[in-house]
Each structure stands twice: as C-alpha cells, then as structure tokens.
Amino acid sequence: MELLKERIRKDGKVKEGNVLKVDSFLNHQMDVKLFIEFGKEFKKRFADCDINKILTIEASGIGVACIVAQYFDVPVVFAKKNQTKNIAGDTYTSRVESFTHGKVYDILVSKEYLRPEDKVLLIDDFLANGAALLGLSKLVKDSGATLVGAGIVIEKGFQDGGKIVRESGVRVESLAIVDAMDEKTGTVVFRE
C-alpha cells in the first residue's frame, strides 16, 4: 500500500533494536483518515472471505480493528492482557511474548465472544516475531471457530514472524512489508 509506505518514509523513525517508531500516526496518536484507507484495503484483500468477527490484541491493534470492522459490518473482540473483574466466567487463554515490551502475557477472551460458528479475521498493527498472531490463532482454534486470515498494517519482513505464521497455515496480508531498516540513516526499505 503506497500511501502507508509514504507515510512511514515521512513520519517513521528507525530506532536501535529494530524498532520502527510510527506512534505519530499508528499506535499512539492515530490518523483515522489513514485507518479508513486500511479498512478499504483489508476489505478488498479479504473480500472472498465470509467474516463475522474481527479479533485483535490490546492495545495498539484496537483502533485499526475498529475501523476495519466497519467495512465488514462485524463486531471487534480484543484479547485482554490481564484478567479483570468484568470478564466473568470461562475464557480462552494463550501466552504471548511481546517484541515491543519484552514481556510475556497471558492473553484472554471470554468464551462468550468466540464461538465455533464464528469466522474470524485477525487484525494487528505490527508483525515482528509472530507471537501475537500465533497466540490469537490459538484462541480461535481453542474456540472451534474458523480463522480466515490475518491483516497486518506493517510487517517486519527481516524478522521470522511472517514466515512462521504463514507456515502455520494462516493467510497473512500485510499492507507494508519492511525488508530492512538503518537506524543511522533512518532509511526504510520495503518489499515490492
């Protein structure tokens, strides 16, 4: 998606440790007009799928997932990273290691919101090591629902996550795949 690549070139910052900082438009401050374009693109890419639910993980994926859900006219469910008082009853759980935070989380979704008849599209802002997508995939599998694919805004193609998730059988559609980054020059190289 050329619009996204241009925005990354303009406003993205490459930081030490293979970090691409895009918080000015994606995951801290959100450019909703840009998110609308993401929604249109994911609707195009998954037009052949019968989707009735979108699943993401808190927190950065929620904004994009909500906009995408408008184009599919379906609800969004987000996996929580902590048990809360308002999640009563049984849950599906999975362990996820966050690349960004360097922590391991137990993510969970109430069984009330993922059912065997659901056809689920995963949406997330980044794909790096694949742990979040694999954790979300496990929640879908445990529920008996059908996983139709995953829509990713930015994939770090130089890390193994995309390969691992695809090899697990998940269809992955990424709007921009970064093949290389240089923190000294700030250069970002995209897969064409």
Disulfide bonds with the S-S distance in Angstrom:
none
